[in-house]
Every structure is written in C-alpha cells, then in structure tokens.
Amino acid sequence: MPALWIAHVTVTDEEAYKKYAAGATTAIAEHGGTFIARGGRFVQLEGKERPRNVVARFPDVETAEACYRSEAYQAALAFAKDASERELMIVETTE
C-alpha cells in the first residue's frame, strides 16, 4: 500500500535548508517518491504550528523508510539538522 512522508518544519537557516531541500528532492525521487504538498497554505487546528508542511507519496512504507535511511538522504539531512526544527513521519495510506 502507498505511504505518505509527512514533515512539519520551522526553518531557522534558509541558506542551509536550501541545500537540504535540493539533496532531499533528489533522494526522494530516486526512491519513487513524489511531492503532493510542499509548503502551501494550511490551517493549524491542533498541536504545534510549523510554517512549512511537506507531504510526499511513496510506493510503500518500506521504500519511504529506505529513502530516509539512504546515504543520499542522510547527506542532505546533515544540512537540515542545525537549520530547522522538524517532525517527520511515515503513514501508510488505504488507497
């Protein structure tokens, strides 16, 4: 079943985060991921508000997790560590 990679992000260093985004985009595409939401309008109803929200669709949970653990994504993630506050989860869909 498909899976969604859902990230809620507050960027604290725009320049470093751009480097993360470039590398992450490549890693996600290499794992068959496609973006379905990337920073658009949102309405926060509960919990901590983060100004950037990203959703990517993957073929399945295993592929989404493999992307996260990949060398390419981890190299990109090094730029995000000190440039953002974030939560990231993988959710299996029913579609």
Buried (B, 14 or more C-beta within 10 A) or exposed (E): EBBBBBBBBEBEBEEBBEBBBEBBBBBBEEBBBEBEBEEEEEEEEEEEEBEBBBBBBBEBBEBBBBBBEBEBBEBBBBBBEEBBEBEEEBEEEEE
